[in-house]
Every structure is written in structure tokens, then in C-alpha cells.
Amino acid sequence: MSHRLALAALLLAASCAVQAQDTRVLFETDRGPLLLELDTTRAPITSTNFLRYVDEGRYNDTLIQRVVPGFVVQGGGFRENLTSIPRFDNIASERNNGLTHTPGTIAIALASQANGTPNYTSGNSEWFINIGTNSNLNGQYTVFGRLVYGLKTFTTIATSTIIPGTEQPVRIPLLRRAVRVAAGEIPILPVHTGSWFDPANSGRGFLIEVASASGTEQGPVLLVTWYTFHEGRQIWLVGLAPFSWGAHSVEVPLQISSGGQFGTAFNPNQVTANPEWGRLTVRFTGCDAGTFEYTSAYGNGSVPVRSLTQPTDEFCTGQ
């Protein structure tokens, strides 16, 4: 099995549902988002250390400086300006916690001793994510979590072009920001792009797109189209709002248009628009479910939704 297929299988087995109790961290990279789930039960010391770097912003604007094809992707050592990340004291090893080096697992990096063996008390800021099954690392380097979303992003990073004779990518991936995901929430992710429907109301639904503005390197935007009907006429509401990776809800201002009909009955003179209709708060409760709340000049309410489609090459399961 290829490393990509092995990692895909791992991510399909991993749940993106919010019922999971372990802490999650969202990496915003210049190649896309990565969602990590930490095992705070079996690796409490290592997880606490990692979260300390996350919470103090020490992983923000840092480099993913090492890529060994088929082996590991490593970061957490250097800032974008090539200076070292300010480091806390080294931590004790939890290498025999029962977690193994399978595709997509994250572990703490260690310095080597003079004889080439790892210095088990040298763990601090640097981490690596396994590309393949690296059984030779079991019992040496502490695994403390796993990748639960971001196969496309991770594959892009793991297949970076490397400077010959080194382990450094020609274009070094940048970790722009690392943030905790709010407890009991799932962040808005590219996997949420698609068609969504209201199970209680046939003919009503949403088109959602999680994307970046074309031709820019700015952060993601959420584009919403809400289609419904009233008194036999179509009603379309559209809106756009920027957000940051890791956000679990986005408030989108909507404008409304109504009156037009499809096909030969379409008459542009019948279309009316109101740019101040109201606001829609988009929040997902899993990969394929969510609740959208609205406030408007015509009333307030909420709409439970389920997904009809998901993007290809996006792996995420859950309730």
C-alpha cells in the first residue's frame, strides 16, 4: 500500500465528529489546513508541552523545515526569519505509552547523542508527522497525537521538491498559525464545501464554498447561497465573509433577491433585492451536519442541515 493510501485509510478511520474528547489543534499552513488530535491521556506531558507552544503563539510564522520522502515531515524549530523558536525546558520522555509511528501520527523530535542514539530528555519544541509506518521509531520517540483532517495539505507538503543532497524543501512550507479548536466544536474546513439540505423542508437548501480569493494569498472566505421559496416564488440569499482557520462559526451578512422564475418564465423586471436582509451564522457539528442560525428583518430562527456532497480527495467522517 502506498503512503498516500495508508494515510487515507487512517484518516477515514479517524472521526471528525465533535464527540471526541481529546484536544484538537488547527495548523494553518501556506499549503492549507491540518487538523491534529492530541492524546492527552497517554501522552499528557508531551501534549501539555505542545499546547504551551500553541497557546503562546510560538508556532506562528514558523517553518516546516524538513521533509524526508516516505518518512517524516518536521517543523517547530525555526521562525520564518530563520531564527530559532524560543524554547521552554526539555520534557521527560513518554516513548513507551503504547502509541506507535503509523502514517499521520505526530511525535516529538529529539536530539541525537554522540553515539547516534536519541537523547530521550531533549524533547521541547520540534515535532514531526510520520508519512509512512516507521516501526523503527517505536519506543524511542514519543507519539502524542494524530492527523484527523488535511490529507491533501499533508500530501502536498510531504511531496515537496527537495534541494538535492538535503532534507530541505526548495520552497519551505510555512506554518502561519497554530490554534486550539474550541472544546466540543469542529472547525470550518474545506470538506464542508458542497450542497447542504434541510431535512425538514424539501426544496430548501444551501450551497457552501470554503475557498480563498482568486489570485491572492489571503486567508479563507466562506461563500453562502441559500435557496428557498415563498408563495410559489424563488428566494435566493447570498453572502460572503472572511474567517480564520480554526474558527468553528462564521457570521455571514446576506442579501436577498426574489421574484424571478427559471426558464422561459424569467423576467428580470420581477427581481427585487434587499442588501440588508440579515445575517446567517454557519456552524458545523461534524463533517456532514450542522446548524445555521439567522437573524433578519423578517424574523429569527435556525436550520438544521445535512450534507449532500463533499469535495473529492477530502476525507472526513463523523456524525
C-alpha positions in Angstrom: 0.0 0.0 0.0 1.3 3.5 -0.9 2.0 6.0 1.9 -0.9 8.2 0.5 -3.3 5.3 0.5 -2.2 4.2 4.0 -2.7 7.8 5.3 -6.1 8.0 3.5 -7.2 4.8 5.3 -6.0 6.2 8.6 -8.0 9.4 8.1 -11.1 7.5 7.0 -10.9 5.6 10.3 -10.4 8.8 12.3 -13.5 10.5 13.3 -14.0 14.2 12.7 -17.1 14.2 14.9 -17.1 16.6 17.8 -17.9 13.8 20.3 -14.1 13.2 20.6 -12.8 14.3 24.0 -9.2 14.8 23.1 -7.9 18.3 22.4 -7.6 19.4 18.8 -5.2 21.9 17.2 -5.6 23.5 13.8 -2.4 24.2 11.8 -2.9 27.0 9.2 -0.2 26.4 6.7 0.5 28.2 3.4 -0.5 24.9 1.7 -3.8 24.5 3.5 -5.2 23.4 6.9 -4.1 20.4 9.1 -6.3 19.3 12.0 -4.5 17.4 14.8 -6.0 15.5 17.7 -3.7 15.1 20.7 -3.8 12.0 23.0 -3.7 13.8 26.3 -4.4 10.6 28.2 -1.5 8.5 27.0 0.9 11.4 26.4 -0.1 14.1 28.9 3.4 15.6 29.4 4.1 15.9 25.7 0.6 17.2 24.8 0.8 19.8 27.6 4.2 20.9 26.3 3.0 21.1 22.7 -0.1 23.1 23.7 2.0 25.5 25.6 3.8 26.4 22.4 0.5 26.7 20.6 -1.2 28.9 23.2 1.7 31.3 23.4 1.9 31.6 19.7 5.4 30.3 19.4 4.5 28.1 16.4 3.1 31.1 14.5 5.1 32.1 11.4 7.4 29.1 11.7 8.9 26.7 9.1 8.2 23.1 8.3 11.9 22.8 7.5 12.4 19.1 7.0 10.8 16.7 4.6 12.2 13.1 4.2 10.1 11.5 1.4 8.2 8.4 2.7 9.5 9.0 6.2 8.6 12.2 8.1 7.7 15.9 7.8 9.3 18.0 10.6 8.7 21.5 12.0 8.7 23.5 15.2 12.4 24.6 15.1 12.7 27.9 13.3 10.8 31.1 12.7 10.1 32.4 9.2 13.2 34.7 9.6 15.4 31.6 10.3 15.9 32.4 14.0 15.2 29.6 16.4 11.9 29.3 18.2 12.2 30.4 21.9 12.1 27.1 23.7 10.8 26.0 27.1 12.7 23.5 29.2 13.1 20.0 27.9 10.5 17.4 28.9 10.5 13.8 30.1 10.0 11.1 27.5 6.7 9.2 27.2 8.0 6.9 24.5 6.5 3.7 25.9 2.9 4.9 26.0 1.6 2.3 23.6 1.2 4.7 20.6 3.1 3.7 17.5 4.6 5.5 14.5 1.9 4.9 11.8 1.0 7.2 8.9 -0.3 10.6 10.1 0.8 10.3 13.8 2.7 13.3 15.3 5.7 12.8 17.6 8.2 14.9 19.5 11.6 15.3 17.9 14.8 14.5 19.8 18.5 15.5 19.6 21.0 12.7 18.9 23.7 11.7 21.3 27.4 11.3 20.2 26.8 7.5 19.6 23.8 8.3 17.3 21.1 7.2 19.7 18.3 9.7 20.7 18.7 11.8 23.8 15.4 10.9 25.4 15.3 14.1 27.6 15.9 16.5 24.8 12.3 17.0 23.6 11.0 20.5 23.5 9.5 22.5 20.5 10.2 20.3 17.5 7.7 17.8 16.2 7.3 15.5 13.2 4.4 13.8 11.4 5.0 10.3 10.1 4.5 9.9 6.3 4.9 6.1 6.4 4.8 3.3 9.0 8.1 3.9 10.9 8.2 0.9 13.3 11.9 1.6 13.9 11.0 4.7 15.9 8.6 2.9 18.3 9.9 3.0 21.9 12.2 5.9 21.1 10.2 8.9 20.0 7.0 9.8 21.8 3.9 9.8 19.7 1.3 12.2 21.2 -1.4 12.6 18.6 -2.6 12.1 15.0 -3.7 13.9 11.9 -7.5 13.7 11.6 -8.0 16.0 8.7 -5.9 17.5 5.9 -4.7 14.7 3.6 -4.5 17.0 0.6 -2.5 19.6 2.5 -0.2 16.9 4.1 0.4 15.2 0.8 1.4 18.5 -0.8 3.9 19.1 2.0 5.2 15.5 2.1 5.9 15.5 -1.7 7.7 18.9 -1.7 10.6 19.2 -4.1 13.8 18.8 -2.0 17.1 20.6 -2.5 19.4 17.8 -3.8 21.6 16.3 -1.0 19.5 17.8 1.7 16.2 17.3 3.6 15.1 20.9 3.0 12.3 21.8 0.6 13.1 24.2 -2.2 10.0 26.2 -1.1 9.8 25.7 2.6 6.2 25.3 3.9 5.2 27.9 6.3 3.1 27.3 9.4 1.3 30.6 9.7 -0.7 29.9 12.8 -1.4 27.1 15.3 -4.6 27.4 17.4 -6.7 25.2 19.7 -10.1 24.2 18.4 -12.8 25.1 20.9 -13.9 22.1 23.0 -17.0 20.4 21.6 -16.7 22.1 18.3 -15.4 21.2 14.8 -13.7 24.0 12.8 -14.9 25.1 9.4 -12.9 23.1 6.8 -12.7 22.7 3.0 -14.5 19.4 3.4 -17.6 21.5 4.2 -17.7 22.8 0.6 -20.7 21.4 -1.1 -24.5 21.1 -1.2 -26.5 21.1 2.1 -30.2 20.4 2.7 -32.8 21.0 5.3 -34.2 17.5 6.1 -37.5 19.1 7.3 -38.2 21.2 4.3 -38.0 19.8 0.7 -36.8 22.3 -1.8 -34.8 24.4 0.6 -31.0 24.2 1.0 -27.6 25.8 0.9 -24.6 25.9 -1.4 -21.4 26.4 0.7 -17.9 27.1 -0.6 -14.8 27.3 1.6 -12.1 28.9 -0.5 -9.5 31.6 -0.9 -9.9 34.7 -3.1 -8.6 34.0 -6.5 -5.1 35.4 -7.2 -4.3 36.2 -3.6 -2.6 34.5 -0.6 -5.2 35.9 1.8 -7.0 33.7 4.3 -10.1 31.7 3.5 -13.6 33.0 2.8 -17.0 31.4 3.3 -19.4 31.9 0.4 -23.1 31.0 1.1 -26.0 30.7 -1.2 -29.3 30.0 0.5 -32.2 29.0 -1.8 -35.8 28.7 -0.6 -39.3 29.8 -1.8 -42.3 31.8 -0.6 -45.8 31.9 -2.1 -44.6 29.9 -5.0 -41.7 32.2 -5.8 -38.0 31.5 -5.6 -35.9 33.4 -3.0 -32.2 33.5 -3.1 -29.9 34.8 -0.4 -26.2 35.2 -1.0 -23.3 36.4 1.2 -19.5 36.2 1.7 -17.4 36.6 4.8 -13.7 36.1 5.6 -12.6 33.9 8.5 -9.5 32.4 10.1 -8.7 28.6 10.0 -9.7 27.2 13.3 -12.9 29.2 13.6 -15.9 27.0 14.4 -18.5 29.5 13.3 -18.7 32.3 10.8 -21.3 35.1 10.6 -22.2 35.9 7.0 -24.2 39.1 6.0 -26.8 38.1 3.4 -28.6 40.0 0.8 -31.9 38.7 -0.7 -33.3 38.6 -4.2 -36.7 37.2 -5.1 -39.3 37.3 -7.8 -37.5 35.8 -10.8 -38.5 32.4 -12.3 -36.4 29.8 -14.1 -36.6 29.1 -17.8 -38.8 30.9 -20.3 -40.8 32.5 -17.4 -37.8 34.5 -16.3 -38.4 38.2 -16.2 -35.6 40.4 -14.8 -38.1 43.2 -14.0 -39.7 40.9 -11.5 -36.5 40.5 -9.5 -36.3 42.5 -6.3 -33.2 42.7 -4.0 -32.5 43.8 -0.4 -28.8 44.0 0.6 -29.7 44.4 4.3 -31.8 41.2 4.7 -29.9 39.9 7.8 -27.1 37.6 8.9 -26.5 33.9 8.9 -24.2 32.2 11.4 -22.8 29.0 10.0 -21.7 26.3 12.5 -21.0 22.6 11.8 -21.4 19.8 14.3 -19.5 17.3 12.2 -18.3 16.6 8.7 -21.8 16.1 7.3 -24.1 18.0 9.7 -24.6 21.5 11.1 -27.0 24.1 12.3 -27.3 27.5 10.7 -28.8 30.3 12.7 -30.2 33.5 11.2 -31.3 36.9 12.3 -33.2 39.1 9.9 -35.7 41.9 9.5 -38.3 39.2 8.8 -37.6 37.1 11.9 -35.0 34.8 13.5 -34.5 31.1 13.6 -32.3 28.1 13.0 -32.0 25.5 10.2 -30.5 22.0 10.9 -28.7 20.8 7.8 -27.1 17.7 6.3 -24.6 17.4 3.5 -25.5 16.1 0.1 -22.0 16.3 -1.4 -18.3 16.6 -0.4 -15.3 17.6 -2.4 -13.2 14.8 -4.0 -10.0 13.8 -2.2 -11.3 15.2 1.1 -11.5 12.6 3.9 -13.6 13.2 7.0 -16.1 11.0 8.7 -18.4 11.6 11.7 -22.0 12.3 12.8 
